[in-house]
């Protein structure tokens, strides 16, 4: 009887140890996640994508997630980080390039939190910057614009001069026809609708018939205006074909929500690197969106073949 009880006790102890090990393996490093956005999660473009990314993390890892809007200065960001820390958050996404500098200054006070930003320069051990290689997406979008223009006048409404997708778009148009006129105007802001529309009016007056609004805050009103004028657009950040297949030829899409889930997975497994990480078509986080029926099938086949070649070789059609 005594031996039986001893054997039963040993068996029970082994089962408990196995159960505890299995639980530890499934839990990982991720405890709770937080999101900071400079404006709102309801903009239907950049902010909304960040919010969808958080929902994916919540669903996949069954953890609590939090978000705060209007986080547009280091003072309010630091206050939010302190609040997140008190809630037990150990992975924070700053949804924009401005957060890289904020996190470089704040992160040393919170060594148990990993800070993630976009398109910036992460300098500390617990900071990471996610950088989209946007040149190629602009290039392929430019090829579509160059193929579809009838007036040989194409416009780029960029937010800032440093955007690599702008140069890529220009070179993509040139790959189709070097004689196409490409007019580039800078809004100087991600979401200045009034200035963007004013610049667009000038482009339309110059017989521009395809426009790339490379600013996620003003691209929707620009596309709506182009729709009214019966002109074409190349969508930006999101697949914007839902704004009208007759106007949106395709979109240069950054799958931010997919990248959020990928980063959470790496963090949960203890594999998220600090510093600056880059992502492109090969990582399945950048693509072209749905094509308009106005784009002919033969060209779509050629373009898709060029994209697949780029994924395998890293070489664009002009290289």
Residue frames relative to the residue before (quaternion, step in Angstrom):
aa qw qx qy qz dx dy dz
X 1.0000 0.0000 0.0000 0.0000 0.00 0.00 0.00
X 0.6579 0.5164 -0.2984 0.4598 3.55 0.96 -0.97
X 0.6591 0.5103 -0.3048 0.4608 3.57 0.99 -0.92
X 0.6303 0.5407 -0.3271 0.4510 3.56 1.06 -0.80
X 0.6570 0.5079 -0.3046 0.4665 3.57 0.97 -0.88
X 0.6374 0.5289 -0.3252 0.4563 3.56 1.03 -0.83
X 0.6583 0.5059 -0.3052 0.4664 3.57 0.96 -0.94
X 0.6487 0.5176 -0.3153 0.4603 3.56 1.00 -0.87
X 0.6496 0.5261 -0.3110 0.4523 3.58 1.02 -0.84
X 0.6488 0.5095 -0.3149 0.4694 3.57 1.01 -0.85
X 0.6481 0.5234 -0.3108 0.4577 3.57 0.99 -0.91
X 0.6549 0.5134 -0.3057 0.4627 3.57 0.97 -0.89
X 0.6444 0.5237 -0.3145 0.4600 3.58 1.00 -0.86
X 0.6488 0.5195 -0.3157 0.4577 3.60 0.98 -0.84
X 0.6491 0.5185 -0.3113 0.4614 3.55 1.00 -0.87
X 0.6510 0.5137 -0.3129 0.4631 3.57 1.01 -0.83
X 0.6547 0.5122 -0.3106 0.4610 3.57 0.99 -0.83
X 0.6462 0.5166 -0.3162 0.4642 3.55 1.02 -0.84
X 0.6490 0.5227 -0.3130 0.4556 3.54 0.99 -0.87
X 0.6693 0.4936 -0.3056 0.4637 3.57 0.95 -0.88
X 0.6349 0.5209 -0.3341 0.4625 3.59 1.03 -0.73
X 0.6476 0.5195 -0.3182 0.4576 3.57 0.97 -0.89
X 0.6474 0.5203 -0.3202 0.4557 3.57 1.00 -0.83
X 0.6560 0.5163 -0.3146 0.4517 3.59 0.94 -0.88
X 0.6477 0.5299 -0.3204 0.4439 3.55 1.00 -0.85
X 0.7098 0.4593 -0.2730 0.4589 3.59 0.94 -0.82
X 0.6190 0.5772 -0.3476 0.4035 3.59 1.11 -0.58
X 0.1323 -0.8256 0.5364 0.1151 3.61 0.83 -0.94
X 0.7277 -0.4510 0.3147 0.4098 3.56 -1.32 -0.29
X 0.6303 0.5788 -0.3401 0.3901 3.58 1.08 -0.73
X 0.1345 -0.7991 0.5838 0.0493 3.56 -0.76 1.10
X 0.7467 -0.1841 0.1480 0.6218 3.58 0.78 -1.07
X 0.2417 -0.7838 0.5590 0.1211 3.58 -1.13 0.63
X 0.1449 -0.7945 0.5864 0.0621 3.55 -1.14 0.71
X 0.1859 -0.7776 0.5950 0.0821 3.55 -1.18 0.67
X 0.1053 -0.7634 0.6353 0.0491 3.55 -1.02 0.90
X 0.0320 -0.7954 0.6052 0.0031 3.60 -0.80 1.00
X 0.5180 -0.6738 0.4253 0.3110 3.62 -0.96 0.79
X 0.7877 0.2318 -0.1255 0.5568 3.58 1.08 -0.64
X 0.7458 -0.3429 0.2891 0.4926 3.59 -0.18 -1.27
X 0.4473 -0.6621 0.5222 0.2979 3.57 -1.25 0.38
X 0.6386 0.5429 -0.3114 0.4478 3.58 1.30 0.03
X 0.4071 0.7426 -0.4573 0.2714 3.62 1.18 0.43
X 0.4204 -0.7361 0.4242 0.3186 3.59 1.36 -0.10
X 0.7132 0.3653 -0.2706 0.5336 3.60 1.21 0.17
X 0.8611 0.1013 -0.0495 0.4958 3.60 -0.50 -1.18
X 0.7034 0.4670 -0.2804 0.4568 3.60 0.72 -1.01
X 0.6439 0.5277 -0.3145 0.4561 3.56 1.00 -0.83
X 0.6324 0.5355 -0.3332 0.4499 3.58 1.04 -0.75
X 0.6327 0.5234 -0.3304 0.4653 3.57 1.04 -0.75
X 0.6465 0.5210 -0.3061 0.4657 3.55 1.00 -0.88
X 0.6500 0.5054 -0.3173 0.4705 3.60 0.96 -0.83
X 0.6100 0.5509 -0.3415 0.4559 3.56 1.12 -0.70
X 0.6501 0.5098 -0.3099 0.4706 3.58 1.01 -0.81
X 0.6356 0.5228 -0.3293 0.4629 3.59 1.02 -0.75
X 0.6228 0.5290 -0.3368 0.4679 3.57 1.08 -0.71
X 0.6427 0.5121 -0.3171 0.4734 3.58 1.00 -0.84
X 0.6428 0.5322 -0.3145 0.4523 3.57 0.94 -0.91
X 0.6965 0.4796 -0.2675 0.4619 3.57 0.89 -0.96
X 0.7083 0.4859 -0.2682 0.4362 3.56 0.87 -0.98
X 0.8053 0.2921 -0.1307 0.4990 3.58 0.91 -0.91
X 0.3464 -0.7669 0.4786 0.2505 3.57 1.31 -0.04
X 0.4543 0.6487 -0.4692 0.3907 3.56 0.89 1.02
X 0.5469 -0.5904 0.4724 0.3594 3.55 -1.25 0.36
X 0.0795 -0.7780 0.6217 0.0433 3.56 -1.07 0.79
X 0.1485 -0.7805 0.6046 0.0570 3.55 -1.16 0.69
X 0.0428 -0.7906 0.6071 0.0666 3.57 -1.20 0.41
X 0.1273 -0.7708 0.6204 0.0686 3.53 -1.25 0.58
X 0.2660 -0.7752 0.5603 0.1201 3.55 -0.90 1.01
X 0.7738 0.3553 -0.2558 0.4578 3.56 -1.29 0.30
X 0.3854 0.7212 -0.4853 0.3097 3.59 1.15 0.58
X 0.2225 0.8386 -0.4526 0.2061 3.56 0.46 1.26
X 0.7313 0.2740 -0.2618 0.5671 3.59 1.14 0.58
X 0.6261 -0.5619 0.3757 0.3887 3.56 -1.16 0.53
X 0.6122 0.5674 -0.3562 0.4200 3.59 1.04 -0.69
X 0.7147 0.4267 -0.2714 0.4832 3.61 0.79 -0.95
X 0.6038 0.5497 -0.3566 0.4539 3.59 1.12 -0.61
X 0.6626 0.5026 -0.3135 0.4584 3.59 0.90 -0.88
X 0.6270 0.5316 -0.3278 0.4656 3.57 1.06 -0.74
X 0.6642 0.5042 -0.2915 0.4686 3.57 1.00 -0.89
X 0.6341 0.5283 -0.3287 0.4592 3.59 1.00 -0.82
X 0.6320 0.5293 -0.3274 0.4618 3.58 0.98 -0.81
X 0.6586 0.5013 -0.2992 0.4748 3.57 1.00 -0.85
X 0.6398 0.5163 -0.3177 0.4724 3.58 0.98 -0.85
X 0.6339 0.5406 -0.3232 0.4489 3.57 0.98 -0.86
X 0.6612 0.5072 -0.2991 0.4649 3.58 0.98 -0.83
X 0.6667 0.4876 -0.2920 0.4821 3.58 1.19 -0.54
X 0.5511 -0.6315 0.3864 0.3848 3.60 1.26 -0.19
X 0.3645 0.7257 -0.4977 0.3047 3.59 1.21 0.42
X 0.0410 -0.8222 0.5672 0.0250 3.60 -0.86 0.87
X 0.7135 0.2773 -0.2626 0.5874 3.57 1.29 0.38
X 0.0117 -0.8185 0.5722 -0.0510 3.58 -0.54 1.21
X 0.1918 -0.7627 0.6109 0.0912 3.55 -0.94 1.01
X 0.1474 -0.7393 0.6506 0.0916 3.56 -0.94 0.95
X 0.2674 -0.8436 0.4514 0.1141 3.53 -0.22 1.33
X 0.7236 0.3443 -0.2816 0.5279 3.56 0.49 1.25
X 0.6229 -0.5706 0.3808 0.3760 3.58 -1.23 0.34
X 0.5734 0.6103 -0.3846 0.3884 3.62 1.15 -0.47
X 0.6279 0.5810 -0.3342 0.3956 3.58 1.14 -0.60
X 0.5143 0.6432 -0.4305 0.3694 3.61 1.14 -0.39
X 0.6863 0.4645 -0.2810 0.4841 3.60 0.87 -0.93
X 0.6267 0.5320 -0.3412 0.4559 3.59 0.97 -0.82
X 0.7057 0.4765 -0.2679 0.4507 3.57 0.82 -1.03
X 0.5885 0.5631 -0.3743 0.4432 3.61 1.07 -0.63
X 0.7031 0.4567 -0.2591 0.4794 3.57 1.05 -0.76
X 0.7417 0.4459 -0.2226 0.4489 3.58 0.98 -0.87
X 0.6282 0.6418 -0.3316 0.2889 3.56 0.92 -0.98
X 0.6055 0.5808 -0.3684 0.4004 3.62 1.04 -0.64
X 0.6309 0.5327 -0.3290 0.4582 3.59 1.19 -0.50
X 0.7693 0.2835 -0.1426 0.5545 3.58 1.26 -0.43
X 0.0697 -0.8587 0.5067 0.0312 3.61 0.48 1.18
X 0.6652 0.5042 -0.3089 0.4560 3.62 1.19 -0.38
X 0.6516 0.4582 -0.3171 0.5146 3.59 1.30 0.04
X 0.2340 -0.7364 0.6125 0.1665 3.57 -1.08 0.76
X 0.2169 -0.8008 0.5545 0.0654 3.55 -0.81 1.12
X 0.0901 -0.8082 0.5819 -0.0024 3.58 -0.79 1.09
X 0.0044 -0.7897 0.6131 -0.0204 3.59 -0.86 0.99
X 0.4337 -0.6972 0.5146 0.2471 3.58 -1.33 -0.02
X 0.8868 0.0403 -0.0190 0.4599 3.52 -1.20 0.78
X 0.5593 0.5710 -0.4106 0.4389 3.55 0.98 0.88
X 0.5135 -0.6097 0.4959 0.3445 3.57 -1.25 -0.50
X 0.1466 -0.8102 0.5659 0.0438 3.59 -0.22 1.32
X 0.1596 -0.8549 0.4929 0.0256 3.58 -0.64 1.14
X 0.7195 0.4385 -0.2590 0.4722 3.64 1.13 -0.36
X 0.6893 -0.5157 0.3287 0.3885 3.55 -1.29 0.42
X 0.7621 0.3295 -0.1890 0.5244 3.59 1.09 -0.63
X 0.6021 0.5118 -0.3812 0.4798 3.58 1.12 0.72
X 0.0451 -0.7799 0.6242 -0.0018 3.55 -1.10 0.80
X 0.1482 -0.7644 0.6193 0.1010 3.58 -1.05 0.76
X 0.2450 -0.7627 0.5868 0.1179 3.55 -0.85 1.05
X 0.0639 -0.8265 0.5590 -0.0187 3.56 -0.60 1.14
X 0.2890 -0.7424 0.5831 0.1594 3.55 -0.76 1.10
X 0.3291 -0.7033 0.5937 0.2112 3.57 -0.95 0.93
X 0.0712 -0.8853 0.4596 0.0040 3.54 0.29 1.30
X 0.4550 0.7096 -0.4514 0.2928 3.60 1.21 -0.23
X 0.6980 0.4896 -0.2843 0.4385 3.58 0.79 -1.01
X 0.6428 0.5106 -0.3456 0.4546 3.60 0.92 -0.78
X 0.6296 0.5154 -0.3291 0.4792 3.57 1.06 -0.72
X 0.6286 0.5560 -0.3318 0.4309 3.58 0.98 -0.85
X 0.7132 0.4425 -0.2683 0.4728 3.58 0.78 -0.99
X 0.6055 0.5315 -0.3526 0.4761 3.60 1.11 -0.60
X 0.6444 0.5286 -0.3081 0.4588 3.57 1.05 -0.79
X 0.6087 0.5487 -0.3479 0.4555 3.56 1.09 -0.67
X 0.6376 0.5169 -0.3234 0.4708 3.58 1.00 -0.82
X 0.6552 0.5127 -0.3083 0.4612 3.58 0.91 -0.94
X 0.6683 0.5111 -0.2986 0.4506 3.58 0.91 -0.94
X 0.6576 0.5145 -0.3030 0.4594 3.55 1.05 -0.76
X 0.7684 0.4233 -0.1876 0.4418 3.59 0.99 -0.86
X 0.5355 0.6387 -0.4261 0.3520 3.62 1.12 -0.34
X 0.2411 -0.7664 0.5798 0.1357 3.56 -1.07 0.77
X 0.7076 0.4437 -0.2498 0.4900 3.57 1.18 -0.56
X 0.3605 -0.7384 0.4737 0.3171 3.58 1.34 -0.29
X 0.5993 0.4904 -0.3823 0.5042 3.56 1.15 0.78
X 0.0027 0.8052 -0.5882 0.0752 3.55 -0.56 1.24
X 0.1955 -0.8022 0.5570 0.0896 3.57 -1.03 0.80
X 0.1480 -0.7406 0.6467 0.1066 3.54 -1.20 0.66
X 0.1220 -0.7624 0.6331 0.0546 3.57 -0.77 1.09
X 0.0320 -0.8353 0.5478 -0.0340 3.56 0.07 1.32
X 0.4884 -0.6277 0.5098 0.3279 3.53 -1.24 0.42
X 0.8176 -0.0182 0.0708 0.5711 3.60 0.81 -1.05
X 0.6222 -0.5785 0.3908 0.3542 3.55 -1.21 0.55
X 0.6667 0.5488 -0.3155 0.3935 3.61 1.05 -0.67
X 0.4818 0.6939 -0.4366 0.3094 3.63 1.20 -0.22
X 0.3661 -0.7620 0.4844 0.2250 3.66 -0.48 1.11
X 0.5895 0.5874 -0.3738 0.4096 3.60 1.13 -0.52
X 0.5846 0.5845 -0.3683 0.4254 3.59 1.18 -0.52
X 0.6799 0.4567 -0.2800 0.5008 3.58 0.86 -0.94
X 0.6279 0.5407 -0.3322 0.4505 3.57 1.03 -0.80
X 0.6467 0.5249 -0.3129 0.4564 3.56 0.96 -0.89
X 0.6398 0.5333 -0.3116 0.4573 3.56 0.94 -0.94
X 0.6932 0.4685 -0.2782 0.4717 3.59 0.89 -0.94
X 0.6188 0.5455 -0.3427 0.4495 3.59 1.11 -0.63
X 0.6181 0.5185 -0.3323 0.4886 3.57 1.06 -0.75
X 0.6695 0.5120 -0.2957 0.4496 3.59 0.90 -0.96
X 0.5918 0.5711 -0.3650 0.4363 3.58 1.14 -0.60
X 0.6621 0.4782 -0.2933 0.4970 3.58 1.14 -0.63
X 0.7736 -0.1786 0.1661 0.5849 3.57 0.87 -0.98
X 0.3667 -0.7651 0.4928 0.1930 3.57 -0.52 1.20
X 0.6512 0.5411 -0.3160 0.4281 3.59 1.19 -0.42
X 0.4888 0.6473 -0.4479 0.3762 3.61 1.24 -0.07
X 0.3599 -0.7285 0.5443 0.2085 3.58 -0.92 0.90
X 0.0767 -0.7905 0.6074 0.0137 3.59 -0.76 1.08
X 0.1387 -0.7921 0.5928 0.0442 3.55 -0.58 1.20
X 0.1124 -0.7982 0.5906 0.0376 3.59 -0.78 1.05
X 0.0172 -0.7800 0.6251 -0.0242 3.56 -0.87 1.05
X 0.2616 -0.7819 0.5521 0.1235 3.58 -1.03 0.83
X 0.3589 -0.7441 0.5329 0.1830 3.54 -0.78 1.11
X 0.3219 -0.7768 0.4834 0.2436 3.59 1.13 -0.63
X 0.7499 0.2171 -0.1335 0.6105 3.55 1.30 0.26
X 0.5218 -0.6504 0.4493 0.3208 3.58 -1.14 0.59
X 0.8451 0.1974 -0.0401 0.4952 3.60 1.00 -0.70
X 0.3743 0.7059 -0.5147 0.3110 3.60 1.03 0.75
X 0.2377 -0.8241 0.5014 0.1135 3.57 0.16 1.35
X 0.6732 0.5295 -0.3105 0.4123 3.58 0.83 -0.99
X 0.6812 0.4720 -0.2954 0.4753 3.57 0.90 -0.89
X 0.6298 0.5440 -0.3326 0.4436 3.57 0.99 -0.82
X 0.6758 0.4838 -0.2920 0.4731 3.60 0.91 -0.89
X 0.6235 0.5378 -0.3365 0.4569 3.60 1.05 -0.76
X 0.6672 0.4813 -0.2923 0.4876 3.58 0.98 -0.85
X 0.6190 0.5477 -0.3347 0.4526 3.56 1.08 -0.76
X 0.6235 0.5526 -0.3374 0.4382 3.59 0.96 -0.85
X 0.6492 0.5081 -0.3125 0.4719 3.57 1.02 -0.79
X 0.6366 0.5245 -0.3273 0.4610 3.57 1.01 -0.79
X 0.6532 0.5134 -0.3113 0.4614 3.57 0.95 -0.91
X 0.6334 0.5324 -0.3230 0.4594 3.58 1.05 -0.78
X 0.6942 0.4395 -0.2590 0.5077 3.57 1.22 -0.56
X 0.5590 -0.6605 0.3488 0.3599 3.58 1.27 0.52
X 0.2940 0.7342 -0.5447 0.2790 3.58 1.06 0.73
X 0.1092 -0.8346 0.5381 0.0448 3.59 -0.80 0.96
X 0.7327 0.2296 -0.2148 0.6035 3.61 1.29 0.06
X 0.0375 -0.8131 0.5803 -0.0255 3.59 -0.80 1.05
X 0.2093 -0.7470 0.6215 0.1092 3.55 -1.10 0.85
X 0.1153 -0.8099 0.5723 0.0564 3.63 -0.21 1.21
X 0.0630 -0.8524 0.5189 -0.0129 3.58 0.14 1.33
X 0.5635 0.5148 -0.4363 0.4766 3.52 0.65 1.24
X 0.3719 -0.7960 0.4325 0.2024 3.56 -0.42 1.21
X 0.6450 0.5256 -0.3380 0.4398 3.61 1.20 -0.20
X 0.7828 0.3117 -0.1570 0.5152 3.57 1.12 -0.64
X 0.4799 0.7138 -0.4362 0.2645 3.61 1.18 -0.19
X 0.6165 0.5593 -0.3616 0.4200 3.63 1.03 -0.65
X 0.6965 0.4376 -0.3075 0.4784 3.68 0.75 -0.86
X 0.6004 0.5488 -0.3622 0.4551 3.60 1.11 -0.60
X 0.6690 0.4888 -0.3017 0.4716 3.59 0.90 -0.91
X 0.6256 0.5333 -0.3398 0.4570 3.60 1.00 -0.75
X 0.6442 0.5126 -0.3099 0.4757 3.58 1.03 -0.79
X 0.6465 0.5129 -0.3120 0.4707 3.59 0.99 -0.85
X 0.6122 0.5478 -0.3420 0.4563 3.56 1.08 -0.72
X 0.6440 0.5264 -0.3118 0.4594 3.56 0.98 -0.88
X 0.7228 0.4402 -0.2324 0.4793 3.57 1.07 -0.81
X 0.4557 -0.6975 0.4435 0.3303 3.60 1.26 -0.13
X 0.5009 0.6487 -0.4133 0.3969 3.57 1.18 0.65
X 0.5273 -0.6570 0.4576 0.2844 3.57 -1.32 0.18
X 0.1159 -0.7628 0.6309 0.0818 3.55 -1.34 0.46
X 0.2562 -0.6698 0.6594 0.2257 3.51 -1.39 0.30
X 0.3852 -0.7550 0.4832 0.2194 3.61 -0.55 1.15
X 0.2621 -0.7857 0.5524 0.0936 3.55 -1.22 0.54
X 0.8429 0.1368 -0.1803 0.4881 3.56 -1.02 1.05
X 0.7914 0.1411 -0.0695 0.5907 3.61 0.78 -1.04
X 0.5256 -0.5492 0.5147 0.3964 3.55 -1.31 0.21
X 0.0893 -0.8559 0.5093 -0.0041 3.55 -0.22 1.29
X 0.2621 0.7861 -0.5127 0.2247 3.56 1.19 0.58
X 0.5854 0.5918 -0.3741 0.4088 3.59 1.17 -0.48
X 0.5911 0.5575 -0.3707 0.4500 3.60 1.26 -0.21
X 0.7402 -0.3570 0.2042 0.5319 3.57 1.29 -0.12
X 0.3369 -0.7636 0.5176 0.1886 3.57 -0.48 1.16
X 0.6221 0.5466 -0.3436 0.4429 3.57 1.21 -0.42
X 0.7309 0.3878 -0.2291 0.5127 3.59 1.23 -0.34
X 0.7403 0.3776 -0.2223 0.5098 3.64 0.91 -0.87
X 0.3037 -0.7893 0.5108 0.1547 3.58 -0.32 1.27
X 0.7001 -0.2457 0.1652 0.6497 3.54 1.16 -0.82
X 0.3153 -0.7373 0.5562 0.2183 3.60 -1.25 -0.07
X 0.3506 -0.6742 0.5975 0.2559 3.56 -1.21 0.55
X 0.0994 -0.8658 0.4899 -0.0221 3.53 -0.09 1.38
X 0.1186 -0.7386 0.6591 0.0770 3.52 -1.06 0.90
X 0.2632 -0.7937 0.5340 0.1249 3.57 -0.49 1.23
X 0.1263 -0.8464 0.5160 0.0367 3.52 0.47 1.29
X 0.6447 0.5396 -0.3279 0.4309 3.59 0.96 -0.84
X 0.6363 0.5128 -0.3208 0.4788 3.58 1.07 -0.73
X 0.6445 0.5235 -0.3137 0.4606 3.57 1.02 -0.83
X 0.5957 0.5613 -0.3584 0.4491 3.60 1.04 -0.73
X 0.6870 0.4845 -0.2836 0.4614 3.56 0.85 -0.98
X 0.6296 0.5344 -0.3230 0.4622 3.58 1.06 -0.78
X 0.6612 0.5010 -0.2990 0.4715 3.59 0.96 -0.88
X 0.6410 0.5209 -0.3217 0.4629 3.59 0.97 -0.85
X 0.6334 0.5334 -0.3266 0.4556 3.58 1.03 -0.79
X 0.6697 0.4898 -0.3005 0.4704 3.57 0.91 -0.93
X 0.6530 0.5109 -0.3165 0.4608 3.58 0.97 -0.84
X 0.6534 0.5334 -0.3087 0.4397 3.58 0.93 -0.92
X 0.7269 0.4072 -0.2252 0.5051 3.56 1.12 -0.71
X 0.5159 -0.6700 0.3991 0.3545 3.58 1.29 0.14
X 0.5728 0.6225 -0.3516 0.4009 3.58 1.23 0.47
X 0.4590 0.6828 -0.4583 0.3362 3.62 1.23 0.15
X 0.2979 -0.7793 0.5302 0.1509 3.56 -0.58 1.18
X 0.4185 -0.6500 0.5619 0.2942 3.54 -1.24 0.48
X 0.6311 0.5307 -0.3940 0.4060 3.57 -1.27 0.24
X 0.6712 -0.5105 0.3813 0.3788 3.53 -1.30 -0.39
X 0.1001 -0.7966 0.5961 0.0114 3.57 -0.69 1.15
X 0.2057 -0.7920 0.5657 0.1020 3.58 -1.02 0.78
X 0.1044 -0.7902 0.6037 0.0122 3.56 -1.16 0.77
X 0.0393 -0.8061 0.5895 -0.0345 3.56 -1.05 0.83
X 0.7978 -0.2549 0.2153 0.5021 3.57 -1.28 -0.37
X 0.6452 0.5619 -0.3228 0.4047 3.58 0.96 -0.89
X 0.6931 0.4677 -0.2669 0.4791 3.59 1.16 -0.56
X 0.4330 -0.7305 0.4228 0.3164 3.58 1.37 0.10
X 0.5587 0.5796 -0.4173 0.4215 3.60 1.08 0.66
X 0.7037 0.2871 -0.2456 0.6017 3.58 1.36 0.15
X 0.1475 0.7759 -0.6032 0.1116 3.56 -1.03 0.82
X 0.4653 -0.5722 0.5494 0.3928 3.52 -1.33 -0.15
X 0.4616 -0.6953 0.4824 0.2661 3.55 -1.12 0.67
X 0.7727 -0.3163 0.2656 0.4820 3.53 -1.32 -0.31
X 0.3810 -0.7263 0.5280 0.2204 3.57 -1.02 0.84
X 0.5076 -0.6062 0.5210 0.3216 3.54 -1.21 0.61
X 0.5629 -0.5882 0.4494 0.3678 3.62 -1.11 0.57
X 0.5742 0.6071 -0.3751 0.4013 3.60 1.22 -0.38
X 0.6245 0.5172 -0.3438 0.4736 3.60 1.22 -0.42
X 0.4083 -0.7557 0.4551 0.2346 3.59 -0.59 1.13
X 0.6354 -0.5912 0.3654 0.3364 3.54 -1.16 0.77
X 0.6388 0.5462 -0.3401 0.4217 3.59 0.93 -0.83
X 0.6655 0.4841 -0.3062 0.4786 3.59 0.95 -0.86
X 0.6294 0.5401 -0.3409 0.4426 3.61 0.95 -0.81
X 0.6373 0.5226 -0.3267 0.4626 3.59 1.00 -0.80
X 0.6596 0.5064 -0.3030 0.4655 3.57 0.94 -0.92
X 0.6725 0.5015 -0.2953 0.4571 3.58 0.94 -0.91
X 0.6622 0.5019 -0.3069 0.4640 3.59 0.91 -0.88
X 0.6217 0.5265 -0.3341 0.4741 3.58 1.09 -0.69
X 0.6424 0.5173 -0.3157 0.4691 3.59 1.05 -0.79
X 0.6420 0.5175 -0.3195 0.4669 3.58 1.05 -0.77
X 0.6532 0.5050 -0.3130 0.4694 3.59 0.96 -0.85
X 0.6302 0.5187 -0.3312 0.4733 3.58 1.04 -0.74
X 0.6401 0.5243 -0.3224 0.4599 3.58 1.01 -0.82
X 0.6289 0.5411 -0.3346 0.4468 3.58 1.00 -0.80
X 0.7229 0.4493 -0.2429 0.4654 3.57 0.99 -0.87
X 0.8172 0.2876 -0.1123 0.4867 3.57 0.91 -0.93
X 0.3933 -0.7172 0.4817 0.3143 3.58 1.18 -0.52
X 0.5993 0.5692 -0.3496 0.4412 3.57 1.30 0.16
X 0.3424 -0.7250 0.5687 0.1836 3.54 -0.98 0.98
X 0.6975 -0.4993 0.3055 0.4132 3.62 -1.19 0.40
X 0.6985 0.4543 -0.2864 0.4731 3.63 1.11 -0.48
X 0.6323 0.5401 -0.3275 0.4486 3.58 1.26 0.10
